[in-house]
Amino acid sequence: MRALKTVAVALGITLGAMVVIPLIVLAGLFVWLKLTEETDEDSLELDQDVA
């Protein structure tokens, strides 16, 4: 019975990690996109001022 409980806990942790880790990666990519998007807009504004 104890082995079954251990397997169930391990399965729950594994399934939880399969959900949480991709969400963390997507959140990191979203933040990176937002940070790089702002710097791209700044450089575009500088280019327009020169022209």
C-alpha positions as CSV (number, residue, x, y, z in Angstrom):
1,M,0.0,0.0,0.0
2,R,2.9,2.4,0.8
3,A,4.4,1.7,-2.6
4,L,1.1,2.5,-4.3
5,K,1.0,5.8,-2.5
6,T,4.6,6.6,-3.4
7,V,3.9,5.9,-7.1
8,A,0.8,8.1,-7.0
9,V,2.7,11.0,-5.4
10,A,5.5,10.6,-8.0
11,L,2.9,10.5,-10.8
12,G,1.3,13.7,-9.4
13,I,4.6,15.5,-9.2
14,T,5.5,14.5,-12.7
15,L,2.2,15.6,-14.2
16,G,2.4,18.9,-12.2
17,A,5.9,19.5,-13.6
18,M,4.6,18.8,-17.1
19,V,2.1,21.6,-16.7
20,V,4.1,24.1,-14.7
21,I,7.4,24.0,-16.6
22,P,6.0,24.9,-20.0
23,L,4.0,27.7,-18.4
24,I,7.2,29.1,-16.8
25,V,9.0,28.9,-20.2
26,L,6.1,30.7,-22.0
27,A,6.0,33.4,-19.3
28,G,9.7,33.9,-19.8
29,L,9.4,34.2,-23.5
30,F,6.5,36.6,-23.2
31,V,8.6,38.9,-20.8
32,W,11.6,38.6,-23.2
33,L,9.4,39.6,-26.1
34,K,7.9,42.6,-24.3
35,L,11.4,43.8,-23.2
36,T,12.9,43.4,-26.7
37,E,9.8,45.0,-28.3
38,E,10.3,48.2,-26.3
39,T,13.9,48.5,-27.4
40,D,13.0,47.9,-31.0
41,E,10.4,50.7,-30.9
42,D,13.0,53.0,-29.4
43,S,15.5,52.3,-32.2
44,L,12.7,52.8,-34.9
45,E,11.9,56.2,-33.4
46,L,15.5,57.2,-33.6
47,D,15.7,56.1,-37.3
48,Q,12.6,58.2,-38.1
49,D,14.1,61.3,-36.5
50,V,17.3,60.9,-38.7
51,A,15.3,60.6,-41.9
